[in-house]
């Protein structure tokens, strides 16, 4: 934006070198345009990175007004209508970088500006419509093209981001996704955070007996089952191989009840292959919203994983809770 304002300043200074360009009665206004665009260039270069969308949109509107003023200050206003092309850079700038509703506000401002300038130049209504519509359609059309491309790119980015956080086979989150989603959600009032580590028992035997295609079907069935059973605020992920995790902000008692429910429901999910799961549970109560950190999540996963191995050693198809965590 600073570059756009600087380019406008240079063009305005060049225009003043031709004494036949600026109307004498508009000299003071034209000087204000030069000083104003220079000030915007300096301020944008120095502080613009910290400006809000609203402040940037206001600054762009000021640039638009300076362009319109340069037309009205010209002795040959009809020829100066070419200056309307200078509205294109700030209009595209807004379309590319600012959030709604500012792009639409910019388009409305551009159309209104073209209408006002054309009204002061046109000899009749037909000429006014012609002088207004040609630049307005071109500017709005360019902005809408950029906005459409921006929406397409944002959709692609959202899809890629979702793919980067999702396990393609099962549809649940992956390890990265569970971290991103956990900290994107608002903290629960209870302050609890519990992790359930879930592992399919004797998965290698299922693969050996039914084949790897069946093994993929088992993983998909468990992923779909977890998504169907967990609550809206809970997160399910596949950590790798046949190991899954559920992260919940429920109390330890509710999380333990969930663990046993998932263990029992897994028997139905994997009925064609006679599969079962073992579950290890660990939880903590955070001192506050800021206490729920990546380090806490990693620690809970490690502790729940140790409980999972205990469940495996003790016979599988069972839930093992962390020591000191009372069952419901």
C-alpha positions in Angstrom: 0.0 0.0 0.0 2.9 2.3 0.7 4.2 1.6 -2.8 0.8 2.5 -4.3 0.7 5.8 -2.4 4.2 6.6 -3.4 3.5 6.0 -7.1 0.5 8.3 -6.8 2.6 11.0 -5.2 5.2 10.8 -8.0 2.5 11.0 -10.7 0.9 14.0 -9.0 4.2 15.8 -8.8 4.8 15.1 -12.5 1.4 16.5 -13.3 2.2 19.8 -11.5 5.2 20.3 -13.8 2.8 21.0 -16.7 1.1 24.3 -16.0 -1.8 23.4 -18.3 -2.8 20.4 -16.2 -4.1 21.8 -12.9 -7.0 24.3 -12.7 -5.8 27.4 -10.8 -8.6 27.3 -8.4 -7.8 23.7 -7.5 -4.0 24.3 -6.9 -4.4 24.2 -3.1 -6.5 21.0 -3.3 -4.0 19.4 -5.6 -1.2 20.3 -3.2 -3.1 18.6 -0.4 -3.4 15.5 -2.6 0.4 15.4 -3.0 1.1 15.9 0.7 -1.6 13.4 1.7 -0.5 10.6 -0.6 3.1 11.2 0.5 2.1 11.0 4.2 0.2 7.8 3.5 3.2 6.3 1.8 5.5 7.2 4.7 3.0 6.1 7.4 2.2 2.8 5.6 5.8 2.0 5.2 6.6 2.8 8.8 3.6 1.6 10.7 1.2 -0.1 8.2 2.1 -3.7 9.3 0.3 -3.1 12.6 -2.9 -1.5 11.2 -6.2 -3.1 11.5 -8.4 -4.0 8.4 -10.6 -1.1 9.2 -7.8 1.4 9.3 -6.3 0.1 6.1 -9.7 0.3 4.4 -10.1 3.9 5.6 -6.6 4.7 4.2 -7.5 3.1 0.9 -10.7 5.2 0.8 -8.5 8.3 1.3 -6.4 7.3 -1.7 -9.5 6.8 -3.8 -10.7 10.3 -2.9 -7.3 11.7 -3.9 -7.6 10.0 -7.3 -11.1 11.5 -7.8 -9.8 14.9 -6.7 -7.0 14.7 -9.3 -9.6 14.3 -12.0 -11.7 17.2 -10.8 -8.6 19.4 -10.5 -7.6 18.8 -14.1 -8.3 21.4 -16.7 -9.4 18.7 -19.2 -11.6 16.6 -17.0 -12.7 14.3 -19.9 -9.1 13.4 -20.6 -8.4 13.1 -16.9 -11.0 10.3 -16.7 -8.0 8.0 -17.5 -6.9 8.7 -14.0 -9.7 6.3 -12.8 -7.3 3.5 -13.7 -5.4 4.5 -10.7 -8.3 3.1 -8.6 -7.4 -0.4 -9.8 -4.3 -1.0 -7.5 -6.0 -0.1 -4.2 -9.2 -2.0 -5.3 -7.2 -5.1 -6.0 -5.2 -4.6 -2.8 -8.4 -4.7 -0.8 -9.8 -7.7 -2.7 -6.7 -9.7 -2.0 -5.8 -8.8 1.6 -8.8 -7.5 3.5 -11.6 -9.6 5.1 -15.3 -9.0 4.2 -17.1 -6.6 4.2 -14.3 -4.3 3.2 -13.9 -5.6 -0.5 -17.6 -4.9 -1.1 -17.4 -1.5 0.6 -14.4 -0.6 -1.7 -16.4 -1.7 -4.8 -19.4 0.4 -3.7 -17.1 3.4 -3.1 -15.5 3.0 -6.5 -18.8 2.9 -8.3 -20.1 5.9 -6.3 -16.9 7.9 -7.1 -17.2 7.1 -10.8 -20.8 8.2 -10.8 -20.0 11.6 -9.1 -17.1 12.4 -11.4 -19.0 11.4 -14.5 -21.9 13.6 -13.4 -19.7 16.6 -13.2 -18.3 15.9 -16.7 -21.2 14.5 -18.7 -23.3 16.7 -21.0 -26.4 14.5 -20.8 -27.7 11.4 -18.9 -26.7 9.0 -21.7 -23.1 10.3 -21.6 -23.2 10.1 -17.8 -24.2 6.5 -17.9 -21.5 5.7 -20.4 -18.8 7.5 -18.6 -19.7 6.0 -15.2 -20.4 2.4 -16.3 -17.2 1.7 -18.4 -14.7 2.3 -15.5 -17.1 1.0 -12.8 -17.7 -2.3 -14.6 -14.0 -2.7 -15.3 -12.9 -2.0 -11.8 -15.7 -4.1 -10.1 -15.1 -6.9 -12.6 -11.4 -7.1 -11.8 -12.1 -7.0 -8.1 -14.7 -9.8 -8.4 -12.4 -11.9 -10.4 -9.7 -11.6 -7.7 -12.3 -12.3 -5.0 -13.4 -15.5 -6.8 -9.8 -16.7 -7.1 -9.2 -15.8 -3.5 -12.2 -17.9 -2.4 -11.0 -20.8 -4.5 -7.5 -20.6 -3.0 -8.8 -20.3 0.5 -11.0 -23.4 -0.1 -8.0 -25.3 -1.4 -5.9 -24.2 1.6 -8.7 -25.3 4.0 -8.9 -28.7 2.2 -5.1 -29.2 2.4 -5.1 -28.2 6.1 -7.9 -30.7 6.8 -6.0 -33.4 4.9 -2.8 -32.6 6.9 -4.7 -33.2 10.2 -6.8 -36.2 9.2 -5.9 -39.9 8.9 -6.9 -40.8 5.3 -7.9 -44.4 6.1 -10.1 -44.0 9.2 -11.3 -40.4 8.9 -10.3 -39.5 12.4 -7.6 -37.0 13.3 -3.9 -37.7 13.2 -1.3 -36.8 15.8 -0.9 -33.2 14.5 -4.7 -32.8 14.1 -5.5 -33.7 17.7 -3.0 -31.1 18.9 -4.3 -28.4 16.6 -8.0 -29.1 17.3 -7.4 -29.3 21.1 -6.0 -25.9 21.4 -8.4 -24.4 18.9 -11.3 -25.3 21.1 -12.3 -23.1 24.1 -11.2 -24.6 27.5 -13.8 -26.5 29.5 -15.0 -24.9 32.7 -14.1 -28.0 34.7 -10.4 -27.8 33.7 -10.1 -31.5 33.3 -8.1 -33.2 30.5 -8.1 -36.9 30.0 -6.5 -39.2 27.4 -7.7 -42.6 26.4 -5.1 -44.7 24.5 -6.9 -47.5 22.6 -5.1 -50.4 20.9 -6.7 -53.2 18.8 -5.8 -56.5 20.4 -3.9 -59.1 18.3 -4.2 -57.0 15.2 -1.3 -58.9 13.5 -3.3 -62.1 13.9 -6.3 -60.5 12.2 -4.1 -59.4 9.4 -2.5 -62.8 9.1 -5.9 -64.6 9.2 -8.1 -62.3 7.1 -5.6 -60.4 5.0 -4.4 -56.8 4.9 -7.6 -55.6 3.2 -9.5 -56.9 6.2 -7.0 -55.2 8.4 -7.8 -51.9 6.8 -11.5 -52.6 7.2 -11.0 -53.2 10.9 -9.1 -49.9 11.3 -11.9 -48.1 9.4 -14.5 -49.7 11.5 -12.8 -48.6 14.7 -12.3 -45.1 13.4 -16.0 -44.8 12.4 -17.1 -46.3 15.7 -15.0 -43.7 17.7 -16.5 -40.8 15.7 -20.0 -42.1 16.3 -19.5 -42.6 20.1 -17.5 -39.6 21.3 -19.2 -36.4 22.2 -19.0 -33.2 20.2 -16.2 -31.7 22.3 -14.1 -34.9 22.3 -11.3 -35.6 19.8 -10.4 -39.0 18.3 -7.2 -39.7 16.5 -5.2 -42.5 15.0 -1.6 -42.3 16.2 -0.2 -45.0 14.0 -0.7 -48.6 13.2 -3.6 -50.0 15.2 -3.3 -47.4 18.1 -5.9 -44.7 18.6 -6.4 -42.0 21.1 -9.4 -40.1 22.5 -8.8 -36.7 24.2 -11.7 -35.4 26.3 -12.2 -32.6 28.8 -14.6 -34.7 30.8 -14.0 -35.5 34.5 -11.9 -38.6 35.3 -15.0 -40.5 36.3 -16.8 -39.7 33.0 -13.7 -40.4 31.0 -13.3 -43.8 32.7 -17.0 -44.6 31.9 -16.4 -43.6 28.3 -13.3 -45.9 28.1 -15.3 -48.9 29.3 -18.2 -48.0 26.9 -15.8 -47.8 23.9 -14.2 -51.1 24.9 -17.6 -52.8 24.9 -18.8 -51.1 21.7 -15.6 -52.1 19.9 -16.7 -55.7 20.1 -19.6 -54.8 17.9 -17.5 -52.7 15.5 -15.2 -55.6 14.9 -17.7 -58.5 15.2 -16.9 -60.0 11.8 -13.2 -60.4 12.8 -13.8 -61.2 16.6 -11.7 -58.2 17.5 -11.4 -56.4 20.9 -9.5 -53.4 22.2 -7.5 -52.6 25.3 -7.7 -49.1 26.8 -5.3 -47.1 29.0 -6.5 -43.9 30.7 -4.7 -41.0 32.3 -6.0 -37.5 33.3 -5.2 -34.3 35.0 -6.9 -31.2 36.2 -5.2 -28.0 34.8 -4.8 -25.0 37.1 -6.2 -22.8 34.4 -6.8 -22.5 30.6 -3.1 -21.6 30.1 -2.1 -24.8 31.9 -3.4 -27.0 29.1 -0.2 -27.2 27.0 1.4 -29.4 24.4 3.7 -30.7 27.1 0.7 -31.7 29.3 -0.9 -33.5 26.4 2.3 -35.4 25.6 2.7 -36.3 29.3 -0.9 -37.6 29.5 -0.4 -39.6 26.3 2.7 -41.2 27.7 1.0 -42.0 31.0 -2.0 -43.4 29.3 0.2 -45.5 27.0 1.8 -47.1 30.1 -1.7 -48.0 31.3 -2.4 -49.4 27.9 0.6 -51.7 28.1 -0.6 -52.9 31.6 -4.0 -53.7 30.0 -2.2 -55.8 27.4 -0.1 -57.6 30.0 -3.1 -58.3 32.2 -5.0 -60.1 29.5 -6.3 -57.6 26.9 -9.9 -56.5 26.3 -9.9 -54.4 29.4 -9.5 -50.8 30.7 -6.6 -49.9 33.0 -6.8 -46.6 34.8 -3.9 -44.6 36.0 -3.0 -45.3 39.7 -4.9 -43.0 42.0 -7.7 -42.4 39.4 -10.9 -43.9 40.9 -13.2 -45.8 38.5 -16.8 -44.6 38.4 
